[in-house]
Amino acid sequence: MMTTLTKNPAARSDQRPARPGRIRRGGLRRYGDLKIALFFIAPAMIGFVLFYVVPTIRGIYLSFTEYNILGDPEWVGLDNYAAIAKDPLFWNSLAVTGQYVLMNIVLQTALALGLALLMDRVAKSTLVRGALLLPYLMSNVIAALLWFWMLDYQIGIVNQFIEWAGLPRVAFFGSEEWAIPTQALINTWRHMGYTALLIFAGLQSIPQHLYEVAKLDGASPFQTFRKITMPLLRPVLVLVLVVTVIGSFQVFDTVAVTTQGGPVNATRVIQYYIYQRAFTESDFGYGSAIAVILFLILALVAFIQMKFLKGNESDLD
Amino acid sequence: MTTTTSRAPQPAAARRPATTRRRPFNARRAGAWTLLALAIAVSVLPFLWVFRTALSTNGALATQSASLLPADFTVGAFMRVFGLQSPADAVAEGGSGAAIDFWLYLRNSIIFSSITTAGAVFFSAMAAYAFARLRWKGRNAVFSLFLGTMLVPPIFTALPNFLLIKNLDLLNTMLGMVLPYVFMTPFAIFFLRQFFLNMSREVEEAAMLDGAKHLRIFFQIVLPNAAAPIATLALLTFIGQWNEYFWPLLVGSQDEVRVLQVGLGVFKSQSPQGAPDWSGLMAATLVSALPVLVLFAVFGKKIVNSIGFSGIK
């Protein structure tokens, strides 16, 4: 039950309540439990309305206003969006975040897939999995500071190694070309083991007899991997990809703790830019409008995920 | 589970020289283990390096930057972090001399994470019960709405939520910090609903025939039976809350309510220009990581085994 990761929450749960057998058996009971259900759901409902529904609506409303916290929001129509379209800093943040997301997808997925295959082959022990999971349990702030120290230009251990190898020292956080790859590396370090565990769980759910049949048919390991492992792993990989993309689009913590958007604009990612506009410059309308755009981008990603997952869901069932 | 090791490497191994033929997978396995060991080293060794740095003196770090042992061993960094060092001593050891009190942040982190975890898990369990075990009109529609909130990026609701907390005059209060989390998390509801759906109905129905009310069924049958998943959920929620940074940064920037993660960021920015207080910073980092490390040492198996499921998050 715990490891059924291929189950897509949204798709599955929609089908779930239909279970005809259960409802008929439930006929023992009174027709509806609306009153008692309202009681059970009340606290969650308060949180849901106050901190999810209302702020979502309010956030969209604010994006059409000019609002600097003092006074009242003033309706300005699409002005914020028009300004954003011409804002080089916004486009820069989008490009920077895009690079970051891309590096994460490639690095993280490739490394995690490799690790999952290795674990599947030689080590399934909880200890190995636990060791690989350790970075993921640390906060972004801790991961950022840990690497800020290890990658320090002057006395960081990584630059020591680089120097011993006869290469020039690298200003990981201080140079424009390295700043974003460094952020992506930190994130990859933190998520690599976690993602590997997800893929590993997917590997475990592939029925063994398929491999035995393939072996009897004389399939090579590479063929087996391409024709059996990859197709059956696809739902998991799509899920992993989406989790990675949606998570990386919202990068903030590591940037806020280390480079704060710099050097120049090299790490001014979207969420950090929103934070600056809203909280440093008290421009809540403008910040909200960028947040709406980020929301739309993520919704698009989620939509594409749904389409992908639906097409793949039957693979294992 | 057990057959996987023999599945792939055979043809390649057969081509190997006689010495390895007796145990055909040897070379392959050795290679795989090497790579795996490398990944484990990359995951774990940085923590040892942090520990070593935290026990060093700042001045010595620069000259012995590659020695494996602490450079000029001292526990001064830990004392500094907990505000036990006089400002003069702190400056002498390379600290900024600014007041810093991780006891306070530690306390705040524990309060913040405990309250939000207890509230979110309990209220989410109630809601999950209604979604899984009760039949009422609109149930599925409401559940879909709840699930939908998982898609809303936290930054999007953070701005209006900040305004709400500000209007309620709750900035820099523990109440303002915990409010958005304490009623539920969509993931917790989803997670527990899955378990409640799969629980056997017989006991529950027998109790109902005996005239037991839903409240009693919830407390005396459903909750005890779901103790294991609830414990897992509480563990995951607690770690997640412990690591939360963005919201506490917005709402709890002042000392009295500042949590560890925010305190770390402040400590880092306090570091004197030119020569950061590395050993102090690493000691602080270790202090912030310690509770999670302890939880992981005790409940590691539970956490590791939950990953296949929580990946949906």
Contacts between the chains, C-beta under 8 A, distances in Angstrom:
chain1	res1	chain2	res2	distance
A	1	B	194	7.5
A	1	B	195	7.6
A	1	B	198	6.4
A	1	B	309	7.8
A	2	B	305	6.1
A	2	B	306	6.2
A	2	B	308	5.9
A	2	B	309	4.6
A	3	B	305	7.7
A	3	B	308	3.6
A	3	B	309	6.7
A	4	B	308	7.2
A	4	B	309	7.2
A	5	B	308	4.4
A	5	B	309	6.6
A	5	B	311	5.2
A	5	B	312	6.9
A	7	B	312	7.7
A	8	B	312	7.9
A	9	B	147	6.6
A	9	B	190	5.8
A	9	B	312	5.1
A	10	B	144	7.8
A	10	B	147	6.1
A	13	B	143	6.8
A	13	B	144	7.8
A	13	B	147	6.7
A	13	B	190	7.4
A	13	B	193	7.6
A	14	B	140	7.2
A	14	B	144	6.9
A	16	B	197	6.6
A	17	B	139	6.8
A	17	B	140	5.1
A	17	B	143	8.0
A	22	B	201	7.5
A	23	B	135	7.1
A	25	B	201	6.9
A	26	B	135	6.1
A	28	B	205	6.2
A	28	B	208	7.4
A	28	B	209	7.8
A	29	B	135	7.6
A	29	B	208	6.8
A	32	B	135	6.0
A	32	B	136	5.3
A	32	B	137	6.5
A	33	B	130	8.0
A	33	B	134	3.9
A	33	B	135	5.6
A	33	B	136	5.3
A	33	B	214	7.3
A	34	B	136	4.2
A	34	B	137	6.4
A	36	B	130	7.9
A	36	B	134	6.3
A	36	B	214	4.9
A	37	B	130	4.4
A	37	B	134	4.4
A	37	B	136	4.3
A	37	B	139	7.2
A	38	B	136	8.0
A	40	B	126	4.6
A	40	B	127	6.4
A	40	B	129	5.5
A	40	B	130	3.9
A	40	B	134	6.9
A	40	B	214	7.4
A	40	B	218	7.4
A	41	B	126	7.0
A	41	B	127	4.9
A	41	B	130	4.5
A	41	B	131	7.7
A	41	B	142	7.6
A	43	B	123	4.0
A	43	B	126	6.5
A	43	B	127	7.5
A	43	B	183	5.3
A	43	B	184	7.1
A	44	B	123	5.2
A	44	B	124	6.2
A	44	B	126	6.8
A	44	B	127	3.6
A	44	B	146	7.5
A	44	B	183	5.8
A	44	B	184	3.9
A	44	B	189	6.5
A	45	B	127	7.7
A	46	B	183	5.5
A	47	B	123	7.2
A	47	B	180	7.4
A	47	B	182	7.1
A	47	B	183	2.4
A	47	B	184	4.7
A	48	B	145	7.7
A	48	B	146	6.2
A	48	B	149	6.8
A	48	B	183	7.3
A	48	B	184	6.5
A	50	B	164	7.5
A	50	B	179	7.9
A	50	B	183	7.7
A	51	B	157	6.7
A	51	B	161	5.8
A	51	B	164	8.0
A	51	B	179	7.1
A	51	B	180	4.3
A	51	B	183	7.2
A	52	B	149	4.4
A	52	B	152	6.6
A	52	B	157	6.3
A	54	B	160	7.3
A	54	B	164	7.7
A	55	B	156	7.7
A	55	B	157	4.1
A	55	B	159	7.7
A	55	B	160	3.6
A	55	B	161	5.1
A	55	B	164	7.0
A	56	B	152	6.0
A	56	B	156	7.0
A	56	B	157	6.3
A	56	B	160	7.8
A	58	B	160	4.0
A	58	B	163	7.5
A	59	B	156	5.5
A	59	B	157	6.6
A	59	B	159	6.0
A	59	B	160	4.9
A	62	B	159	7.0
A	62	B	160	6.7
A	69	B	163	7.6
A	69	B	166	7.6
A	111	B	39	7.9
A	114	B	35	7.5
A	115	B	36	7.3
A	115	B	39	5.6
A	118	B	32	5.1
A	118	B	35	5.8
A	118	B	36	4.9
A	118	B	39	7.8
A	119	B	36	7.0
A	120	B	4	5.6
A	121	B	4	6.6
A	121	B	5	6.3
A	121	B	8	7.1
A	121	B	9	7.8
A	121	B	29	7.8
A	121	B	32	5.6
A	122	B	5	7.0
A	122	B	29	5.6
A	122	B	32	4.6
A	122	B	33	5.7
A	122	B	36	6.6
A	123	B	33	7.4
A	123	B	36	6.0
A	124	B	1	7.2
A	126	B	300	6.9
A	126	B	301	5.3
A	126	B	304	5.4
A	126	B	305	7.6
A	128	B	36	6.8
A	128	B	40	6.7
A	129	B	304	4.9
A	129	B	307	7.9
A	130	B	296	7.3
A	130	B	300	4.8
A	130	B	301	7.8
A	130	B	303	7.8
A	130	B	304	5.2
A	131	B	40	4.6
A	131	B	43	5.8
A	131	B	44	5.4
A	132	B	39	6.3
A	132	B	40	6.3
A	132	B	43	5.4
A	133	B	303	7.2
A	133	B	304	5.9
A	133	B	307	7.0
A	134	B	43	5.5
A	134	B	44	6.1
A	134	B	47	7.4
A	134	B	296	7.0
A	135	B	43	5.3
A	135	B	46	8.0
A	137	B	239	5.8
A	137	B	243	8.0
A	137	B	292	5.3
A	137	B	296	5.8
A	137	B	303	7.4
A	138	B	243	7.2
A	138	B	289	5.7
A	138	B	292	6.8
A	139	B	242	7.2
A	139	B	243	3.4
A	139	B	244	7.9
A	139	B	245	6.5
A	139	B	261	5.3
A	139	B	288	7.2
A	139	B	289	7.9
A	140	B	243	7.0
A	140	B	245	6.3
A	141	B	243	7.7
A	141	B	245	5.5
A	141	B	261	4.6
A	141	B	264	5.1
A	141	B	265	6.1
A	141	B	288	7.5
A	142	B	243	7.9
A	142	B	261	7.8
A	142	B	264	7.2
A	142	B	285	5.4
A	142	B	288	5.9
A	142	B	289	5.4
A	145	B	264	6.3
A	145	B	268	6.3
A	145	B	281	6.2
A	145	B	282	7.7
A	145	B	285	5.1
A	146	B	46	5.4
A	146	B	47	7.7
A	146	B	50	5.7
A	146	B	282	7.9
A	146	B	285	6.2
A	147	B	46	7.6
A	148	B	268	7.6
A	149	B	50	7.3
A	149	B	53	6.5
A	149	B	278	5.8
A	149	B	281	6.9
A	149	B	282	6.1
A	150	B	46	6.2
A	150	B	49	6.4
A	152	B	278	7.7
A	154	B	62	7.2
A	155	B	61	6.0
A	155	B	62	5.3
A	155	B	65	3.9
A	155	B	278	7.8
A	156	B	65	7.7
A	157	B	49	6.3
A	157	B	65	7.0
A	157	B	66	6.5
A	160	B	65	6.0
A	160	B	66	4.7
A	189	B	42	7.0
A	189	B	43	7.7
A	192	B	39	7.4
A	192	B	43	7.5
A	193	B	39	7.5
A	193	B	43	5.7
A	194	B	307	6.8
A	197	B	304	7.2
A	197	B	307	4.4
A	197	B	308	7.4
A	197	B	311	7.9
A	198	B	307	6.5
A	198	B	308	6.9
A	198	B	311	4.3
A	201	B	307	6.7
A	201	B	308	3.3
A	201	B	311	7.3
A	204	B	1	7.2
A	208	B	1	8.0
A	208	B	3	5.1
A	208	B	4	7.3
A	211	B	3	7.3
A	211	B	4	7.8
A	211	B	7	4.9
A	212	B	3	7.3
A	215	B	7	6.9
A	220	B	11	6.5
A	221	B	7	7.7
A	221	B	8	3.8
A	221	B	9	6.9
A	221	B	11	6.9
A	221	B	12	7.4
A	224	B	7	7.3
A	224	B	8	6.7
A	225	B	8	7.6
A	239	B	311	6.9
A	239	B	312	7.6
A	240	B	311	7.6
A	243	B	311	6.9
A	243	B	313	7.6
A	246	B	153	7.8
A	249	B	153	7.7
A	250	B	153	5.6
A	250	B	154	7.0
A	250	B	155	6.2
A	252	B	155	7.3
A	252	B	245	7.8
A	252	B	246	5.9
A	253	B	245	4.7
A	253	B	246	6.8
A	253	B	261	7.9
A	256	B	245	7.7
A	256	B	249	7.5
A	256	B	265	6.8
A	257	B	264	7.4
A	257	B	265	5.0
A	257	B	268	6.2
A	271	B	155	5.1
A	274	B	155	5.9
A	274	B	159	7.7
A	275	B	155	7.8
A	278	B	159	5.6
A	279	B	250	7.0
A	284	B	159	6.3
A	284	B	163	7.3
A	287	B	159	6.1
A	288	B	159	5.6
A	288	B	160	7.8
A	291	B	153	7.6
A	291	B	155	5.7
A	291	B	156	4.6
A	291	B	159	6.2
A	292	B	156	7.4
A	294	B	153	6.1
A	294	B	155	6.7
A	294	B	156	7.0
A	295	B	152	6.9
A	295	B	153	5.9
A	295	B	156	4.9
A	298	B	151	7.0
A	298	B	153	5.5
A	299	B	151	6.5
A	302	B	151	5.4
